[in-house]
């Protein structure tokens, strides 16, 4: 029997302003790449007023390695709370790629990503945002920036 593929979804909207945040994301992406996991960057849909793939390019730079796939989250819809389009995009990708959600990792650095983290089996927070780290702490989710500072990350594949 073939082992199901694992995937790591990176929804990194906040720009990784601090060095430790960028370092934590790169280390996670490198570990997933080494393990043969699928790397998926969740980006905003291209905007006609901006360079078409500016956010995806920024996300690739934050990862430090190229993703295998870039998926564009849907537009915000009336009645949807922020973050719903990204969560729906991740769920659709999991289904279309035939993945087991319990074997998928999710990385976010913004509170809008909380719903995205709720649909993967291995949620990870990448920031020092107090609200997001409080949610992570209450749910037992790893916070990578704190781990990068301690130099013993817990998202080893």
N, C-alpha and C positions, 0 to 999 in steps of 0.2 A: 504494500500500500504506500502511495506517495504522500509525504507529509504536506499538509496545506501550506500555501505561501503566507508569509507574514508581510505586513505593510506598516509603514510609519508615515502618518499624515502630519504635515507641518503647516499650521495656520498661524503665520507670524506677521501680524499686522502692525505691531508697535515699533518696528524699526530697530530693535535691539540696540538701544543707545549705549548700554554699558558693555565694556570689554568682557566681563564675566558671562553676560548673557550670550554674546556671540560665541564665546569659547564653549559654553555648555551645549549650544545648538550644534556646533561643528563636531564636538565629541560624540554627541548622540547620533548624528547623521553618519559619521565614520563607523561607529559600532554597528549600526544597522546595515550599512554598505558591506562591511566585513562579514556579517552574518548572512548576506545574500537576500536581505529583506528588500521589498519594493519601497522606494522613497517617493512619496507623493507630496507635492507642494500645492496647497489650497490657496488660490489667489483670487483677487477681485476680478470681475469681468473687465475686459479692456474698455477704456474710456476714450471716446473720440477726441476729447480735448487734451488728453495726455498721450505720451508715448504709449503705443498699444500694449506693451508687456512690461512696463516699468516696475510694477509690484512683483511680478514673477522674477524679473532680473534681480531685484533687491533680495527676494527670498532665496534665490540661488546663491547670492553672495553671502547671506547669513548662514546658509547650510555649509558652505565651503566645498561641497561636492554637488554635482549636478543631479537633480531629481530624475527619476525614471519617467515620471508623469507629472504634468501640471494640469490641475483641474480648476476651472473657474466657478466660484460659487455664484449662485443665481442672484438676481437683483433683489433688493429689499422690496417686499410686497406690503401693501396696506394690511394692517392687522397682524403682521408677523413681528415678533419681538426681535431686537437685534441679535444676530448670531444664528437665527434659524436657517438662512440660506446656506451658510457654511455647513451646518449640521446635516441638512438634507443632501447637500453635495457629497459629503463623506459617506452617508448611508447609501446613496445611489452608487458611488464608486465601489463600495464594499460588495454590493449586490452584483453589479455588472462584472466585476473582476472575479467573482466567485470566492471571496475571502470569508474567513470565519472572523467575525467581529471580536471575539474573545482573544484572537491572536494578533489584533491590530493595536498599534500604538498611536496616541494622539499627542501632539505638542502644541500648546498655545501660550501666548504671552499677553493676553487681554481678556477681560471679563466676558466679552461677547462670545468667547470660545468655550464657556462652561457647558453649553448644550452639546457642542462637538465632543467634548471629553466624556460626556455621559453615554455616548454610543460606541465607544471603543473599550476593549477590555483592559488596556494598559494606558491610562491617562497620565500625562506629564505636564507640569506647569514650568514655564521658563521665564521667570521674572521675579522682581521683588515687590510687585504691586500688593499692598496690604490686603485689599479685598480678595484678590485672586489667591494669595497665599493662605488666607483664612479659610476659604472654601477648600483648598487642597488639604490643609491640615485637618479640617473636620471630616474629610472623606478618606484620609490616609493616602492621598496621592503624593508622589515625590515632587519636590520643587528643585529643578535642576541647578539653578543659580546658587542656591545654598549648598548643594552637593558639590558643585564645581569648586566652591570656596573650600570645602572640606576635602576635596580630591578623592572621593569614593562614591561615584554615581551608582544609583540603584536600577538603572534601566538597561543593564547589561542583557543583551538578547540571550 
